Amino acid sequence: MNKYLRRRPFFDLVLTLSFFLLLPAGPNFRAFLGHEHGLVEAAESDEAGETKQLYTCSMHPFIIRDAPGKCPICFMDLVPVRDQEGRREEDGEGNIITIDPVTRQNMGVRTAPVTRRDLHRTVRTVGLVAYPESAQYTVNAKIDGWIETLHVSRSGESVASGQPLLEIYSPELVSAQEEFLLAVRQSKTLAASPFPEIAAGARGLLSASRQRLRYWDITPAQIAALEESGTISKTLTLYASQAGIVTRKAVKEGAFVKAGQELLELSDLSRVWIYADIYEYELPWVKEGQQVTIDFPYPRAPLSGKIAAIYPYMEAKTRTVKARIEVANRDAALKPDMYVTVNIAGEGADQALTVPAEAVLRSGRQETVFVALGEGRFDPRRVSLGLETDDGLVQILDGLHEGEMVVTSAQFMLDSESRLREAVSKMIAAETPAAAPAAQPAGDAELDDLFN
């Protein structure tokens, strides 16, 4: 029962529209509704052609009687129906309707002014801390060999730039060093040759041997030490090219590795990325370059960051757009895969024309606002909406002027009142030119006669 009462206005609207869609079908059907069920009594013209005073229900305008009484649905007193000419006026794109004071009081109509104000909104969402893609790199082998010594023993270990990571033994590396030392000796011997072509060829061979060692990640300092000492190194030492954390260790000491195989992954966490989920309706407030505040899930001072990028596609599962935020993480307080709270100071609008959000009647195809003109007159206006704040305000781009009063409650009833009065007006206008013929009782009429 309670569920029915909550849906009563919608039920009345559906019932009303159903009645008035069927009423113009024919006089016999109107007589059937009027005399058999007592829901509608048609307005009749007297011999002088004058229309009688009609009475209707404030809550159910489709109830029309030619004498005072009570509504058969809600048992409220019927009120006089005003002259149709004074009830509706054409004004611009909408129809102005006039509601009597009793009906306005029953509807509980409230209004609010159209004002200008600065619009601001804080977008609060969840962020996921991630590794910075630009500060990740992989250590791999560029030559086949065996891991002789592993200087990094576990994941999560911090390494400094230039720190040795591992040593690889490779027969190919030993042969390359021997070739390099041979090229060094030959270059020195042939440097004094009376034939310039021979000396140049020796220098070219030395340069090619040196470059081959560099392609295998042997540093210039190691090559210089090899050239100076003339001692071949059994292993190749790989060094960290930048500081970071070992986020993946894919090799063990003594293992055989192939050229191109990934050995270690290092990530610099001095700066991290945070991926924040932005819903579609929040996108107008979020721009690249905006400052954000990061709140931790435990007591700690918040950090500041900046939106570096807003991704140009939407996540299919969450129906959100990812915003990438870059944050300094010098004390390693932000851990990858940690959830944090992201507060974005949305980019608003200054001196925007605004109304309360509850004043807008949204039908899916258009947005309508009822403007109170005074003396019970209301004008339905189509409006164009802009930003909507989290404190119940919506920006009006077109359709209203500053200082006008808009209805903030009972808009659905005003909208149904406008449509129902239009239907009643058409019904009464159709019968006023001539007296309606007497209709036989619906019980004696054939079913086909009801729809003639």
Secondary structure as UniProt FT lines:
FT   HELIX           2..6
FT   HELIX           8..22
FT   HELIX           23..25
FT   HELIX           27..31
FT   HELIX           32..37
FT   TURN            47..48
FT   STRAND          55..56
FT   TURN            61..62
FT   STRAND          64..65
FT   TURN            72..74
FT   STRAND          79..80
FT   HELIX           84..87
FT   STRAND          88..91
FT   TURN            92..93
FT   STRAND          94..98
FT   HELIX           101..107
FT   STRAND          111..113
FT   STRAND          115..119
FT   STRAND          122..130
FT   HELIX           133..135
FT   STRAND          136..140
FT   STRAND          145..150
FT   TURN            155..156
FT   STRAND          158..159
FT   TURN            161..162
FT   STRAND          164..169
FT   HELIX           171..190
FT   TURN            191..192
FT   HELIX           196..215
FT   TURN            216..217
FT   HELIX           220..229
FT   STRAND          235..239
FT   STRAND          244..249
FT   TURN            253..254
FT   STRAND          256..257
FT   TURN            259..260
FT   STRAND          262..267
FT   STRAND          271..279
FT   HELIX           280..285
FT   TURN            288..289
FT   STRAND          291..295
FT   STRAND          303..314
FT   TURN            316..318
FT   STRAND          320..328
FT   TURN            330..331
FT   TURN            336..337
FT   STRAND          339..345
FT   STRAND          349..356
FT   HELIX           357..359
FT   STRAND          361..362
FT   STRAND          367..374
FT   TURN            375..376
FT   STRAND          377..388
FT   TURN            390..391
FT   STRAND          393..398
FT   TURN            402..403
FT   STRAND          405..407
FT   HELIX           411..431
FT   TURN            432..433
FT   HELIX           442..444
FT   HELIX           448..451
//
